[in-house]
Amino acid sequence: MSAHLSVARPLCALRQRPTWNAPIRHYRNHPGIHSNARFKILFMGRDEFSCKVFRELYPARDVWDNIVIATNPDEKTGRRGCQLSISPLKLLGESLNVPVHLIPHTKPEFKHWTLPEPFREGEIRQKHLVVTASFGRILPSAMLDNFLPNRRLNVHPSLLPAYRGPAPIQHAILNDEKETGVSVIEMTKWKDGIDAGGIWGTARVPLYENVMFPELRDTLGYVGGRLLVSVLRDMLRGKMTPEPQAPLESAPHAPLITALDSCVNFSTMSAEAVVRRHRAISHQRSIVTCLPTFKTVQLHAPRILDTPPRYLSDIPGTATFDKSTRSLVIRCSDGSVLSVPLIRQQDKTLMEAKDWWNGAKSLGLVNDDGLKFLDEFKYLLQ
């Protein structure tokens, strides 16, 4: 039997979790769990989702007596590598005085990475457990072999088998799902499928209207952490076994988000679909359209405009400036209208719609108080 949780509280309530610097309350031992039976856990993650999971696991001292973090090393990013990207999980672990071990930079090097103590090769133990949460790396078979098959867990932010893959939260929003959730599953080897292992537990979460990716990610991380602790307690009591995943059939997949996913085609997308795309991926890629000059234009903070100006053309992709909303308004596929207050054109800085519109007029891009964006331009980003 696997564990099942249901979450019906509003997202605004769920996201009010302690900050990293807030005090953490430790749980006492639960009935039926002996202190000598607790796990030694290798926790592998990197981003804010894994941090939320870890923040729920860390205080649950009734399920572990030793915990170690493995995460990504610092990376130079941005133009000319002038910015340093630091794993949020690394910062969280250091703030809690948890041992943090950094994996190699490259995937080939990771395949030969030596596990930290006490998870050395050839020392397979019943109480040794590995947990991954948004880790971003596939654990090689040799690494998994250091843990018993039922001691390899992954916290995945979807109701599997739906949305297997690296971007389940984004695709749930893109597809306008009304419900999503978290699954704690058994990690299988690559040859047996990714995110395909038996399910130890699931938790359902309603996907509320207008939710943004960061808010949903944090909620799912918190819920996933609670679910993980519940699963571990039941494992220690010997009450649980994983259940096989249902057949895939037509279950949606969640491939990696790429630059092509940021492209907007007003001839095929409604204003609602464009806003949904913004909610799903703008944390990592701004949604873009393209001028007839083949310069891309980022659309920031878009929203649906219920009462568009009468002078806006009915042709999808046509745009004009609306003084009443101080925004660029764009006709979409079903006659709906998108309002965009902030614009960033390729090779330029972010600016208010009025300033950008005046610049477009001075360049001769505006005719009869209107401008037509291109429908197809993905080839420019490939």
Long-range contacts (C-beta under 8 A, 24 or more apart in sequence): 1-239, 1-240, 1-241, 1-243, 2-199, 2-200, 2-201, 2-202, 2-231, 2-240, 2-241, 2-242, 2-243, 3-184, 3-200, 3-201, 3-202, 3-227, 3-230, 3-231, 3-234, 3-240, 4-201, 4-202, 4-203, 4-204, 5-201, 5-202, 5-203, 5-204, 5-223, 5-226, 5-227, 5-230, 6-203, 6-204, 7-181, 7-203, 7-204, 7-205, 7-206, 7-219, 7-223, 8-206, 10-208, 11-208, 11-211, 11-215, 11-216, 11-219, 14-219, 14-222, 14-223, 15-215, 15-218, 15-219, 15-222, 17-52, 17-55, 17-218, 17-222, 18-55, 20-51, 20-55, 20-91, 20-92, 20-95, 21-95, 24-55, 24-58, 24-59, 24-96, 25-59, 26-59, 26-60, 26-61, 27-59, 27-60, 27-61, 27-62, 28-62, 29-62, 30-62, 30-233, 32-236, 32-237, 33-62, 33-63, 33-233, 33-236, 33-237, 35-62, 35-65, 37-127, 37-236, 38-62, 38-63, 38-64, 38-65, 38-127, 38-236, 39-63, 39-64, 39-65, 39-127, 39-128, 39-129, 39-151, 39-232, 39-236, 40-64, 40-65, 40-66, 40-67, 40-118, 40-119, 40-125, 40-127, 40-128, 40-129, 41-66, 41-67, 41-68, 41-129, 41-130, 41-131, 42-68, 42-70, 42-115, 42-116, 42-119, 42-128, 42-129, 42-130, 42-131, 43-67, 43-68, 43-69, 43-70, 43-131, 43-133, 44-69, 44-70, 44-71, 44-130, 44-131, 44-132, 44-133, 44-135, 44-137, 44-139, 45-69, 45-71, 45-89, 45-132, 45-133, 45-134, 45-135, 46-71, 46-72, 46-87, 46-88, 46-89, 46-134, 46-135, 46-136, 47-87, 47-88, 47-89, 47-134, 47-136, 48-88, 48-214, 48-217, 48-218, 48-221, 49-133, 49-134, 49-157, 49-169, 49-217, 49-218, 49-220, 49-221, 49-224, 50-88, 50-89, 50-133, 50-134, 50-135, 50-155, 50-221, 51-88, 51-89, 51-92, 51-221, 52-217, 52-218, 52-220, 52-221, 52-222, 52-224, 52-225, 53-133, 53-155, 53-221, 53-224, 53-225, 53-228, 54-89, 54-92, 54-93, 54-133, 54-225, 55-92, 55-222, 55-225, 56-222, 56-224, 56-225, 56-226, 56-228, 56-229, 57-131, 57-225, 57-228, 57-229, 58-96, 58-98, 60-229, 60-232, 60-233, 62-233, 63-229, 63-232, 63-233, 63-236, 64-232, 66-118, 67-98, 68-98, 68-99, 68-100, 68-101, 68-116, 68-117, 68-119, 69-93, 69-98, 69-99, 69-100, 69-101, 70-100, 70-101, 70-102, 70-103, 70-116, 71-100, 71-101, 71-102, 71-103, 72-102, 72-103, 72-136, 73-102, 73-103, 73-104, 73-105, 75-105, 103-137, 107-137, 110-137, 110-140, 111-140, 111-142, 113-143, 115-143, 115-146, 119-146, 119-147, 120-146, 121-146, 122-146, 124-148, 126-151, 129-153, 129-232, 130-187, 131-155, 131-228, 132-187, 133-221, 133-224, 136-166, 138-190, 138-194, 139-187, 140-190, 141-189, 141-190, 141-191, 144-187, 144-189, 149-186, 150-186, 150-235, 150-242, 152-186, 152-187, 152-197, 153-184, 153-185, 153-186, 153-187, 153-200, 153-228, 153-231, 154-184, 154-185, 154-186, 154-187, 154-195, 154-197, 155-182, 155-183, 155-184, 155-224, 155-225, 155-227, 155-228, 156-182, 156-183, 156-184, 156-185, 156-195, 157-181, 157-182, 157-217, 157-220, 157-221, 157-224, 158-182, 158-183, 158-254, 159-183, 159-202, 159-204, 160-185, 160-195, 160-199, 160-202, 160-245, 161-195, 161-196, 161-245, 161-246, 161-247, 161-248, 161-251, 162-251, 162-252, 163-251, 163-252, 163-253, 163-254, 164-193, 164-194, 164-195, 164-196, 164-251, 164-253, 164-254, 165-194, 165-195, 165-253, 165-254, 165-255, 165-256, 166-254, 166-255, 166-256, 167-254, 167-255, 167-256, 167-257, 168-254, 169-213, 169-216, 169-217, 169-220, 169-280, 170-213, 170-254, 170-257, 170-280, 170-281, 171-252, 171-253, 171-254, 171-255, 171-280, 172-207, 172-216, 172-254, 173-207, 173-211, 173-213, 173-216, 173-276, 173-279, 173-280, 174-276, 174-277, 174-280, 174-281, 175-252, 176-276, 177-207, 178-206, 178-207, 179-204, 179-205, 179-206, 179-207, 180-204, 180-205, 180-207, 180-216, 180-220, 181-205, 181-220, 181-223, 182-220, 182-223, 182-224, 182-227, 184-224, 184-227, 184-228, 184-231, 185-242, 185-245, 186-242, 196-245, 197-242, 197-245, 198-242, 198-243, 198-244, 198-245, 199-242, 199-243, 199-244, 199-245, 200-231, 200-235, 200-240, 200-242, 201-227, 201-228, 201-230, 201-231, 201-240, 202-227, 203-227, 210-279, 211-279, 212-279, 212-282, 212-283, 213-279, 213-280, 213-281, 213-282, 213-283, 214-283, 257-281, 257-284, 257-285, 259-285, 259-381, 260-378, 260-381, 260-382, 261-285, 262-286, 262-287, 262-288, 262-381, 263-287, 263-288, 263-289, 263-377, 263-378, 263-381, 264-288, 264-289, 264-299, 265-375, 265-376, 266-316, 266-317, 266-330, 266-331, 266-332, 266-333, 266-338, 266-373, 266-375, 267-316, 267-317, 267-333, 267-375, 268-333, 268-375, 269-332, 269-333, 270-332, 270-333, 270-334, 270-336, 271-302, 271-304, 271-305, 271-330, 271-332, 271-334, 271-336, 271-337, 271-338, 272-304, 272-336, 273-332, 274-299, 274-302, 274-332, 274-338, 275-302, 275-303, 275-304, 275-338, 278-302, 286-344, 289-317, 289-330, 289-373, 289-374, 289-377, 290-373, 290-374, 290-377, 290-380, 291-345, 291-360, 291-365, 291-371, 291-373, 291-374, 292-365, 292-372, 292-374, 293-365, 294-374, 294-377, 294-380, 295-345, 295-346, 295-347, 296-345, 296-346, 296-377, 296-380, 296-381, 297-343, 297-344, 297-345, 297-346, 297-373, 298-343, 298-344, 298-345, 298-350, 299-338, 299-340, 299-343, 300-340, 300-341, 300-342, 300-343, 300-344, 300-350, 301-340, 301-341, 301-342, 302-338, 302-339, 302-340, 303-338, 303-339, 304-336, 304-337, 304-338, 304-339, 305-329, 305-337, 305-338, 305-339, 308-337, 311-369, 312-337, 312-370, 313-370, 315-372, 316-375, 317-372, 317-373, 317-374, 317-375, 318-370, 318-371, 318-372, 318-373, 319-370, 319-371, 319-372, 319-373, 320-369, 320-370, 320-371, 321-353, 321-354, 321-357, 326-352, 326-353, 326-354, 327-353, 328-353, 328-356, 328-357, 330-373
